[in-house]
Structure formats: C-alpha cells, structure tokens
Amino acid sequence: MPYDRLEELPDGVRDVLPKHAQEIYQAAFNSAWDQYDEPQERRGDATREETAHAVAWTAVKRTYEKGEDGRWHEKR
C-alpha cells in the first residue's frame, strides 16, 4: 500500500536512511505501486509490494550509498 507519511515507512527504511533518502523512497514506492498494479507489468512472480520496494531502493541508491561506517550518505 502507498505511504502517506514518512512515519509509515518500514522500520528497515526509517531506521537506516536519512530524511531526504526516505522522501525519495516514499515517492518512488508510491509511483511504482501505481505503475506496476498489473501482474504482467512485473518481473517474474514478484508481488506488487515487492516490486515497489525494489524500485524504491533502486531510486535511493541513485543518490545515496552505504558508507564504510554502515550509514547511508549522499553520493558526491
């Protein structure tokens, strides 16, 4: 289901990503949720939710990377 607020994101997202990255995740997830509503639009047998989470993480990784300190940082 789409996320209306950052507080609704899964703990594994909220607890590790900075606020801006969470905003990217939320926007990408919600967009993918709408875009991949039909099973034939997804790869393999992935669910709508699995697909939306995968798209969201990919969007975050375009701008952020996990540093050696284990925290997510904006790419330079």
Biopython code that builds the backbone (N, CA, C, O; Angstrom):
import numpy as np
from Bio.PDB.StructureBuilder import StructureBuilder

atoms = [
    (1, "MET", "N", (0.830, -1.180, 0.000)),
    (1, "MET", "CA", (0.000, 0.000, 0.000)),
    (1, "MET", "C", (0.873, 1.242, 0.000)),
    (1, "MET", "O", (1.957, 1.227, 0.584)),
    (2, "PRO", "N", (0.437, 2.303, -0.631)),
    (2, "PRO", "CA", (1.233, 3.540, -0.668)),
    (2, "PRO", "C", (1.416, 4.131, 0.734)),
    (2, "PRO", "O", (0.626, 3.880, 1.645)),
    (3, "TYR", "N", (2.461, 4.907, 0.871)),
    (3, "TYR", "CA", (2.780, 5.534, 2.147)),
    (3, "TYR", "C", (2.429, 7.024, 2.085)),
    (3, "TYR", "O", (2.928, 7.753, 1.228)),
    (4, "ASP", "N", (1.572, 7.462, 2.997)),
    (4, "ASP", "CA", (1.175, 8.868, 3.051)),
    (4, "ASP", "C", (2.173, 9.721, 3.822)),
    (4, "ASP", "O", (2.329, 10.911, 3.547)),
    (5, "ARG", "N", (2.848, 9.103, 4.791)),
    (5, "ARG", "CA", (3.790, 9.829, 5.646)),
    (5, "ARG", "C", (5.056, 9.014, 5.837)),
    (5, "ARG", "O", (5.041, 7.786, 5.748)),
    (6, "LEU", "N", (6.141, 9.706, 6.099)),
    (6, "LEU", "CA", (7.415, 9.009, 6.319)),
    (6, "LEU", "C", (7.333, 8.071, 7.515)),
    (6, "LEU", "O", (7.992, 7.032, 7.538)),
    (7, "GLU", "N", (6.541, 8.429, 8.489)),
    (7, "GLU", "CA", (6.406, 7.603, 9.690)),
    (7, "GLU", "C", (5.811, 6.229, 9.384)),
    (7, "GLU", "O", (5.931, 5.310, 10.193)),
    (8, "GLU", "N", (5.181, 6.086, 8.241)),
    (8, "GLU", "CA", (4.565, 4.818, 7.860)),
    (8, "GLU", "C", (5.535, 3.873, 7.160)),
    (8, "GLU", "O", (5.231, 2.694, 6.981)),
    (9, "LEU", "N", (6.697, 4.381, 6.765)),
    (9, "LEU", "CA", (7.678, 3.535, 6.073)),
    (9, "LEU", "C", (8.111, 2.393, 6.986)),
    (9, "LEU", "O", (8.064, 2.525, 8.210)),
    (10, "PRO", "N", (8.529, 1.280, 6.403)),
    (10, "PRO", "CA", (9.015, 0.152, 7.221)),
    (10, "PRO", "C", (10.196, 0.584, 8.104)),
    (10, "PRO", "O", (10.976, 1.463, 7.737)),
    (11, "ASP", "N", (10.306, -0.049, 9.261)),
    (11, "ASP", "CA", (11.404, 0.262, 10.185)),
    (11, "ASP", "C", (12.760, 0.157, 9.505)),
    (11, "ASP", "O", (13.645, 0.973, 9.763)),
    (12, "GLY", "N", (12.933, -0.832, 8.642)),
    (12, "GLY", "CA", (14.199, -1.043, 7.952)),
    (12, "GLY", "C", (14.563, 0.084, 7.010)),
    (12, "GLY", "O", (15.714, 0.184, 6.583)),
    (13, "VAL", "N", (13.626, 0.917, 6.683)),
    (13, "VAL", "CA", (13.876, 2.105, 5.865)),
    (13, "VAL", "C", (14.065, 3.308, 6.789)),
    (13, "VAL", "O", (15.058, 4.028, 6.685)),
    (14, "ARG", "N", (13.129, 3.517, 7.672)),
    (14, "ARG", "CA", (13.171, 4.673, 8.586)),
    (14, "ARG", "C", (14.403, 4.663, 9.473)),
    (14, "ARG", "O", (14.981, 5.715, 9.742)),
    (15, "ASP", "N", (14.805, 3.500, 9.926)),
    (15, "ASP", "CA", (15.910, 3.414, 10.888)),
    (15, "ASP", "C", (17.287, 3.589, 10.259)),
    (15, "ASP", "O", (18.257, 3.856, 10.968)),
    (16, "VAL", "N", (17.387, 3.442, 8.936)),
    (16, "VAL", "CA", (18.721, 3.495, 8.326)),
    (16, "VAL", "C", (18.924, 4.652, 7.360)),
    (16, "VAL", "O", (20.061, 5.065, 7.134)),
    (17, "LEU", "N", (17.859, 5.182, 6.788)),
    (17, "LEU", "CA", (18.018, 6.223, 5.778)),
    (17, "LEU", "C", (17.819, 7.616, 6.360)),
    (17, "LEU", "O", (16.965, 7.813, 7.225)),
    (18, "PRO", "N", (18.608, 8.591, 5.885)),
    (18, "PRO", "CA", (18.377, 9.978, 6.279)),
    (18, "PRO", "C", (17.020, 10.447, 5.714)),
    (18, "PRO", "O", (16.458, 9.805, 4.827)),
    (19, "LYS", "N", (16.516, 11.542, 6.224)),
    (19, "LYS", "CA", (15.185, 12.020, 5.851)),
    (19, "LYS", "C", (15.026, 12.198, 4.341)),
    (19, "LYS", "O", (14.028, 11.753, 3.774)),
    (20, "HIS", "N", (15.978, 12.830, 3.690)),
    (20, "HIS", "CA", (15.864, 13.049, 2.247)),
    (20, "HIS", "C", (15.773, 11.722, 1.492)),
    (20, "HIS", "O", (14.995, 11.594, 0.547)),
    (21, "ALA", "N", (16.555, 10.755, 1.902)),
    (21, "ALA", "CA", (16.506, 9.432, 1.272)),
    (21, "ALA", "C", (15.159, 8.759, 1.532)),
    (21, "ALA", "O", (14.642, 8.052, 0.667)),
    (22, "GLN", "N", (14.600, 8.972, 2.698)),
    (22, "GLN", "CA", (13.271, 8.438, 2.993)),
    (22, "GLN", "C", (12.224, 9.067, 2.076)),
    (22, "GLN", "O", (11.299, 8.392, 1.625)),
    (23, "GLU", "N", (12.374, 10.347, 1.807)),
    (23, "GLU", "CA", (11.445, 11.037, 0.900)),
    (23, "GLU", "C", (11.547, 10.470, -0.512)),
    (23, "GLU", "O", (10.533, 10.294, -1.189)),
    (24, "ILE", "N", (12.763, 10.186, -0.953)),
    (24, "ILE", "CA", (12.967, 9.559, -2.257)),
    (24, "ILE", "C", (12.307, 8.191, -2.275)),
    (24, "ILE", "O", (11.602, 7.841, -3.221)),
    (25, "TYR", "N", (12.542, 7.429, -1.229)),
    (25, "TYR", "CA", (11.976, 6.073, -1.119)),
    (25, "TYR", "C", (10.453, 6.134, -1.191)),
    (25, "TYR", "O", (9.834, 5.387, -1.949)),
    (26, "GLN", "N", (9.860, 7.009, -0.414)),
    (26, "GLN", "CA", (8.405, 7.122, -0.375)),
    (26, "GLN", "C", (7.843, 7.479, -1.752)),
    (26, "GLN", "O", (6.887, 6.851, -2.208)),
    (27, "ALA", "N", (8.417, 8.466, -2.407)),
    (27, "ALA", "CA", (7.926, 8.890, -3.714)),
    (27, "ALA", "C", (8.070, 7.777, -4.746)),
    (27, "ALA", "O", (7.155, 7.534, -5.532)),
    (28, "ALA", "N", (9.213, 7.104, -4.745)),
    (28, "ALA", "CA", (9.443, 6.031, -5.715)),
    (28, "ALA", "C", (8.526, 4.843, -5.446)),
    (28, "ALA", "O", (7.977, 4.257, -6.379)),
    (29, "PHE", "N", (8.358, 4.488, -4.176)),
    (29, "PHE", "CA", (7.470, 3.383, -3.831)),
    (29, "PHE", "C", (6.056, 3.678, -4.302)),
    (29, "PHE", "O", (5.430, 2.845, -4.957)),
    (30, "ASN", "N", (5.553, 4.859, -3.971)),
    (30, "ASN", "CA", (4.178, 5.201, -4.329)),
    (30, "ASN", "C", (3.980, 5.229, -5.836)),
    (30, "ASN", "O", (2.941, 4.800, -6.337)),
    (31, "SER", "N", (4.965, 5.729, -6.555)),
    (31, "SER", "CA", (4.876, 5.753, -8.015)),
    (31, "SER", "C", (4.872, 4.335, -8.587)),
    (31, "SER", "O", (4.069, 4.010, -9.461)),
    (32, "ALA", "N", (5.769, 3.507, -8.087)),
    (32, "ALA", "CA", (5.842, 2.114, -8.562)),
    (32, "ALA", "C", (4.579, 1.348, -8.190)),
    (32, "ALA", "O", (4.124, 0.499, -8.957)),
    (33, "TRP", "N", (4.010, 1.633, -7.034)),
    (33, "TRP", "CA", (2.768, 0.972, -6.612)),
    (33, "TRP", "C", (1.682, 1.213, -7.663)),
    (33, "TRP", "O", (0.934, 0.304, -8.023)),
    (34, "ASP", "N", (1.612, 2.448, -8.146)),
    (34, "ASP", "CA", (0.620, 2.787, -9.167)),
    (34, "ASP", "C", (0.983, 2.193, -10.524)),
    (34, "ASP", "O", (0.117, 1.690, -11.241)),
    (35, "GLN", "N", (2.251, 2.253, -10.869)),
    (35, "GLN", "CA", (2.694, 1.824, -12.198)),
    (35, "GLN", "C", (2.615, 0.310, -12.394)),
    (35, "GLN", "O", (2.266, -0.152, -13.479)),
    (36, "TYR", "N", (2.931, -0.453, -11.372)),
    (36, "TYR", "CA", (3.006, -1.911, -11.505)),
    (36, "TYR", "C", (1.820, -2.613, -10.854)),
    (36, "TYR", "O", (1.983, -3.610, -10.151)),
    (37, "ASP", "N", (0.631, -2.084, -11.095)),
    (37, "ASP", "CA", (-0.559, -2.658, -10.473)),
    (37, "ASP", "C", (-0.999, -3.962, -11.128)),
    (37, "ASP", "O", (-1.685, -4.765, -10.495)),
    (38, "GLU", "N", (-0.623, -4.184, -12.367)),
    (38, "GLU", "CA", (-0.996, -5.411, -13.079)),
    (38, "GLU", "C", (0.168, -6.407, -13.052)),
    (38, "GLU", "O", (1.312, -6.031, -13.305)),
    (39, "PRO", "N", (-0.124, -7.680, -12.745)),
    (39, "PRO", "CA", (0.941, -8.692, -12.656)),
    (39, "PRO", "C", (1.813, -8.792, -13.908)),
    (39, "PRO", "O", (3.011, -9.049, -13.793)),
    (40, "GLN", "N", (1.259, -8.601, -15.071)),
    (40, "GLN", "CA", (2.055, -8.726, -16.300)),
    (40, "GLN", "C", (3.056, -7.582, -16.462)),
    (40, "GLN", "O", (3.931, -7.645, -17.326)),
    (41, "GLU", "N", (2.937, -6.547, -15.647)),
    (41, "GLU", "CA", (3.873, -5.428, -15.708)),
    (41, "GLU", "C", (5.098, -5.654, -14.812)),
    (41, "GLU", "O", (6.050, -4.874, -14.843)),
    (42, "ARG", "N", (5.065, -6.718, -14.022)),
    (42, "ARG", "CA", (6.153, -7.013, -13.084)),
    (42, "ARG", "C", (7.028, -8.139, -13.610)),
    (42, "ARG", "O", (6.620, -8.902, -14.485)),
    (43, "ARG", "N", (8.224, -8.232, -13.072)),
    (43, "ARG", "CA", (9.140, -9.312, -13.445)),
    (43, "ARG", "C", (8.821, -10.567, -12.656)),
    (43, "ARG", "O", (8.553, -10.508, -11.456)),
    (44, "GLY", "N", (8.851, -11.677, -13.323)),
    (44, "GLY", "CA", (8.661, -12.961, -12.648)),
    (44, "GLY", "C", (7.346, -13.008, -11.904)),
    (44, "GLY", "O", (6.314, -12.552, -12.397)),
    (45, "ASP", "N", (7.402, -13.564, -10.715)),
    (45, "ASP", "CA", (6.189, -13.685, -9.916)),
    (45, "ASP", "C", (6.204, -12.730, -8.720)),
    (45, "ASP", "O", (5.561, -12.990, -7.703)),
    (46, "ALA", "N", (6.937, -11.631, -8.848)),
    (46, "ALA", "CA", (7.026, -10.651, -7.765)),
    (46, "ALA", "C", (5.666, -10.013, -7.511)),
    (46, "ALA", "O", (4.906, -9.739, -8.440)),
    (47, "THR", "N", (5.379, -9.785, -6.249)),
    (47, "THR", "CA", (4.137, -9.116, -5.895)),
    (47, "THR", "C", (4.259, -7.623, -6.183)),
    (47, "THR", "O", (5.347, -7.101, -6.423)),
    (48, "ARG", "N", (3.137, -6.970, -6.152)),
    (48, "ARG", "CA", (3.109, -5.523, -6.348)),
    (48, "ARG", "C", (3.968, -4.827, -5.288)),
    (48, "ARG", "O", (4.720, -3.903, -5.599)),
    (49, "GLU", "N", (3.852, -5.269, -4.054)),
    (49, "GLU", "CA", (4.615, -4.662, -2.965)),
    (49, "GLU", "C", (6.110, -4.928, -3.118)),
    (49, "GLU", "O", (6.915, -4.016, -2.932)),
    (50, "GLU", "N", (6.492, -6.145, -3.451)),
    (50, "GLU", "CA", (7.910, -6.468, -3.654)),
    (50, "GLU", "C", (8.501, -5.608, -4.761)),
    (50, "GLU", "O", (9.613, -5.097, -4.632)),
    (51, "THR", "N", (7.765, -5.452, -5.831)),
    (51, "THR", "CA", (8.237, -4.642, -6.951)),
    (51, "THR", "C", (8.405, -3.191, -6.536)),
    (51, "THR", "O", (9.407, -2.559, -6.868)),
    (52, "ALA", "N", (7.430, -2.663, -5.815)),
    (52, "ALA", "CA", (7.503, -1.264, -5.390)),
    (52, "ALA", "C", (8.677, -1.029, -4.441)),
    (52, "ALA", "O", (9.346, 0.001, -4.532)),
    (53, "HIS", "N", (8.936, -1.965, -3.535)),
    (53, "HIS", "CA", (10.088, -1.824, -2.637)),
    (53, "HIS", "C", (11.401, -1.881, -3.425)),
    (53, "HIS", "O", (12.326, -1.120, -3.143)),
    (54, "ALA", "N", (11.483, -2.772, -4.400)),
    (54, "ALA", "CA", (12.703, -2.872, -5.214)),
    (54, "ALA", "C", (12.954, -1.583, -5.989)),
    (54, "ALA", "O", (14.088, -1.108, -6.062)),
    (55, "VAL", "N", (11.912, -1.026, -6.558)),
    (55, "VAL", "CA", (12.038, 0.237, -7.289)),
    (55, "VAL", "C", (12.468, 1.350, -6.343)),
    (55, "VAL", "O", (13.318, 2.170, -6.690)),
    (56, "ALA", "N", (11.888, 1.382, -5.155)),
    (56, "ALA", "CA", (12.212, 2.428, -4.187)),
    (56, "ALA", "C", (13.676, 2.366, -3.762)),
    (56, "ALA", "O", (14.344, 3.398, -3.687)),
    (57, "TRP", "N", (14.179, 1.163, -3.482)),
    (57, "TRP", "CA", (15.587, 1.038, -3.095)),
    (57, "TRP", "C", (16.507, 1.444, -4.248)),
    (57, "TRP", "O", (17.546, 2.065, -4.024)),
    (58, "THR", "N", (16.133, 1.100, -5.460)),
    (58, "THR", "CA", (16.940, 1.493, -6.621)),
    (58, "THR", "C", (16.998, 3.010, -6.740)),
    (58, "THR", "O", (18.049, 3.576, -7.039)),
    (59, "ALA", "N", (15.868, 3.661, -6.507)),
    (59, "ALA", "CA", (15.833, 5.126, -6.569)),
    (59, "ALA", "C", (16.735, 5.744, -5.502)),
    (59, "ALA", "O", (17.451, 6.707, -5.776)),
    (60, "VAL", "N", (16.704, 5.201, -4.302)),
    (60, "VAL", "CA", (17.554, 5.712, -3.225)),
    (60, "VAL", "C", (19.023, 5.539, -3.600)),
    (60, "VAL", "O", (19.832, 6.439, -3.377)),
    (61, "LYS", "N", (19.365, 4.400, -4.162)),
    (61, "LYS", "CA", (20.769, 4.096, -4.478)),
    (61, "LYS", "C", (21.319, 4.945, -5.612)),
    (61, "LYS", "O", (22.531, 4.958, -5.830)),
    (62, "ARG", "N", (20.467, 5.651, -6.338)),
    (62, "ARG", "CA", (20.955, 6.582, -7.367)),
    (62, "ARG", "C", (21.594, 7.810, -6.718)),
    (62, "ARG", "O", (22.499, 8.419, -7.288)),
    (63, "THR", "N", (21.123, 8.169, -5.531)),
    (63, "THR", "CA", (21.582, 9.385, -4.871)),
    (63, "THR", "C", (22.395, 9.108, -3.608)),
    (63, "THR", "O", (23.240, 9.914, -3.219)),
    (64, "TYR", "N", (22.136, 7.972, -2.975)),
    (64, "TYR", "CA", (22.791, 7.627, -1.709)),
    (64, "TYR", "C", (23.562, 6.329, -1.832)),
    (64, "TYR", "O", (23.258, 5.476, -2.666)),
    (65, "GLU", "N", (24.571, 6.200, -0.977)),
    (65, "GLU", "CA", (25.331, 4.956, -0.897)),
    (65, "GLU", "C", (25.632, 4.662, 0.563)),
    (65, "GLU", "O", (25.717, 5.564, 1.396)),
    (66, "LYS", "N", (25.789, 3.396, 0.845)),
    (66, "LYS", "CA", (26.113, 2.984, 2.202)),
    (66, "LYS", "C", (27.619, 3.125, 2.393)),
    (66, "LYS", "O", (28.410, 2.550, 1.646)),
    (67, "GLY", "N", (27.997, 3.895, 3.400)),
    (67, "GLY", "CA", (29.403, 4.158, 3.656)),
    (67, "GLY", "C", (30.066, 3.052, 4.444)),
    (67, "GLY", "O", (29.414, 2.111, 4.897)),
    (68, "GLU", "N", (31.361, 3.178, 4.599)),
    (68, "GLU", "CA", (32.124, 2.205, 5.373)),
    (68, "GLU", "C", (31.691, 2.188, 6.832)),
    (68, "GLU", "O", (31.905, 1.206, 7.543)),
    (69, "ASP", "N", (31.082, 3.281, 7.268)),
    (69, "ASP", "CA", (30.593, 3.365, 8.645)),
    (69, "ASP", "C", (29.232, 2.691, 8.825)),
    (69, "ASP", "O", (28.676, 2.674, 9.924)),
    (70, "GLY", "N", (28.703, 2.136, 7.730)),
    (70, "GLY", "CA", (27.425, 1.445, 7.792)),
    (70, "GLY", "C", (26.223, 2.351, 7.648)),
    (70, "GLY", "O", (25.085, 1.880, 7.666)),
    (71, "ARG", "N", (26.457, 3.645, 7.504)),
    (71, "ARG", "CA", (25.369, 4.611, 7.369)),
    (71, "ARG", "C", (25.220, 5.028, 5.909)),
    (71, "ARG", "O", (26.171, 4.942, 5.132)),
    (72, "TRP", "N", (24.040, 5.474, 5.546)),
    (72, "TRP", "CA", (23.766, 5.941, 4.184)),
    (72, "TRP", "C", (24.145, 7.413, 4.052)),
    (72, "TRP", "O", (23.760, 8.241, 4.877)),
    (73, "HIS", "N", (24.909, 7.730, 2.998)),
    (73, "HIS", "CA", (25.382, 9.080, 2.735)),
    (73, "HIS", "C", (25.060, 9.451, 1.295)),
    (73, "HIS", "O", (25.016, 8.595, 0.411)),
    (74, "GLU", "N", (24.837, 10.741, 1.078)),
    (74, "GLU", "CA", (24.610, 11.209, -0.282)),
    (74, "GLU", "C", (25.896, 11.036, -1.088)),
    (74, "GLU", "O", (26.994, 11.316, -0.606)),
    (75, "LYS", "N", (25.732, 10.568, -2.325)),
    (75, "LYS", "CA", (26.894, 10.388, -3.192)),
    (75, "LYS", "C", (27.479, 11.751, -3.540)),
    (75, "LYS", "O", (26.773, 12.757, -3.598)),
    (76, "ARG", "N", (28.766, 11.756, -3.764)),
    (76, "ARG", "CA", (29.445, 13.008, -4.126)),
    (76, "ARG", "C", (29.501, 13.167, -5.607)),
    (76, "ARG", "O", (30.035, 14.160, -6.101)),
]
sb = StructureBuilder()
sb.init_structure("model")
sb.init_model(0)
sb.init_chain("A")
sb.init_seg("    ")
for serial, (resi, resn, name, xyz) in enumerate(atoms, 1):
    if name == "N":
        sb.init_residue(resn, " ", resi, " ")
    sb.init_atom(name, np.array(xyz, "f"), 0.0, 1.0, " ", f" {name:<3s}", serial, name[0])
structure = sb.get_structure()
